[in-house]
Amino acid sequence: MKALVVYFTESGCTRRVAQTIAEATGATLHELKAAEPYTAADLDWRDPGSRVNREANDPTERQSVKLEDTSVPDWDAYDVVFIGAPVWWGVAAWPIDDFLTSNDFTGKKLAAFVTSSSSSFGNESDVKDMAKGAQWLGGKRFPSSASDSAIRSWLESLALLRGDSRTRNDSTPLTSLFGDRYALRRSGRFVVWETCVFSSHRARGCRWNLEIAAVDLQPSGAMHPQPTGIPW
Ligand SMILES: Cc1cc2nc3c(=O)[nH]c(=O)nc-3n(C[C@H](O)[C@H](O)[C@H](O)COP(=O)(O)O)c2cc1C
């Protein structure tokens, strides 16, 4: 797996999440910069006439926001792309839109993350739709100061953590996850239900408990416990 973490940030919170993702997955980091940088006055959400408020209220102004550069060196080599942004007025900050619409995601898996004070990831499906050709892995909102364990837990749910043996075989997420703790995925002929358990003595904080139930996809298949021998 060759992974890339592309992110836009104004005050550094999204960068910190991006760095944790890059460390945990072995990905390359790439920061996006607005062609016309935002000043503090531009970002003043209390001022109804500020640039960010004008853009938030006017789709035409929002769409005209361009990046300094939308290209990434060696783009074709990446098979997994993470894209991150802060939440501005309930949606992923729109400077990333230029990146999403300017690149061809065919053959790439895409996961998106946002950081916010409290709002959810309001436009997750728009982000997915802008990235033409991408295989969508899912989106995730983190608080501005997200914990490493929450970030790693998300990566584990996507089977994208470095050293996760599932990234080296064909274990594909079916639905990604339920909450942060459970995942249903396909592994060979089994559909596997996994539970994420936390272990305080482990540096990583979270590991996947493989004492799981598996459903055999063969016609005779039945639910049966399969604590060992899952082929990944
Ligand atoms: C213009 C602007 C709008 C924002 N809108 C929201 C919002 O709607 N909901 C929210 O929870 N946080 C909002 N925030 C807070 C940021 O999403 C949050 O601080 C984020 O983690 C900042 O990420 P960054 O440091 O990578 O720029 C806003 C911040 C700015 C500057």
The ligand as a MOL file (V3000), in Angstrom:
LIG
                    3D

  0  0  0     0  0            999 V3000
M  V30 BEGIN CTAB
M  V30 COUNTS 31 33 0 0 0
M  V30 BEGIN ATOM
M  V30 1 C -14.1730 30.3840 9.4690 0
M  V30 2 C -14.3280 29.2810 10.4580 0
M  V30 3 C -15.5080 28.6000 10.5470 0
M  V30 4 C -15.6620 27.5590 11.4550 0
M  V30 5 N -16.8540 26.8880 11.4930 0
M  V30 6 C -17.0000 25.8830 12.3870 0
M  V30 7 C -18.2340 25.1660 12.4440 0
M  V30 8 O -19.1820 25.4040 11.7030 0
M  V30 9 N -18.3450 24.1700 13.3680 0
M  V30 10 C -17.3270 23.8620 14.2360 0
M  V30 11 O -17.4970 22.9530 15.0440 0
M  V30 12 N -16.1350 24.5050 14.1690 0
M  V30 13 C -15.9520 25.5080 13.2740 0
M  V30 14 N -14.7640 26.1790 13.2140 0
M  V30 15 C -13.6480 25.7210 14.0640 0
M  V30 16 C -12.6880 24.8100 13.2870 0
M  V30 17 O -13.3910 23.8510 12.5480 0
M  V30 18 C -11.7390 24.0400 14.2120 0
M  V30 19 O -11.1050 24.9250 15.0950 0
M  V30 20 C -10.7460 23.2420 13.4120 0
M  V30 21 O -10.2330 22.1910 14.2060 0
M  V30 22 C -9.6060 24.1070 12.9100 0
M  V30 23 O -8.7470 23.3270 12.1080 0
M  V30 24 P -7.3480 23.8760 11.6020 0
M  V30 25 O -6.5430 24.2230 12.8340 0
M  V30 26 O -6.7590 22.7360 10.8610 0
M  V30 27 O -7.5930 25.0740 10.7430 0
M  V30 28 C -14.5870 27.2040 12.3100 0
M  V30 29 C -13.3760 27.9110 12.2220 0
M  V30 30 C -13.2390 28.9360 11.3010 0
M  V30 31 C -11.9310 29.6690 11.2110 0
M  V30 END ATOM
M  V30 BEGIN BOND
M  V30 1 1 1 2
M  V30 2 1 2 3
M  V30 3 2 2 30
M  V30 4 2 3 4
M  V30 5 1 4 5
M  V30 6 1 4 28
M  V30 7 2 5 6
M  V30 8 1 6 7
M  V30 9 1 6 13
M  V30 10 2 7 8
M  V30 11 1 7 9
M  V30 12 1 9 10
M  V30 13 2 10 11
M  V30 14 1 10 12
M  V30 15 2 12 13
M  V30 16 1 13 14
M  V30 17 1 14 15
M  V30 18 1 14 28
M  V30 19 1 15 16
M  V30 20 1 16 17
M  V30 21 1 16 18
M  V30 22 1 18 19
M  V30 23 1 18 20
M  V30 24 1 20 21
M  V30 25 1 20 22
M  V30 26 1 22 23
M  V30 27 1 23 24
M  V30 28 2 24 25
M  V30 29 1 24 26
M  V30 30 1 24 27
M  V30 31 2 28 29
M  V30 32 1 29 30
M  V30 33 1 30 31
M  V30 END BOND
M  V30 END CTAB
M  END
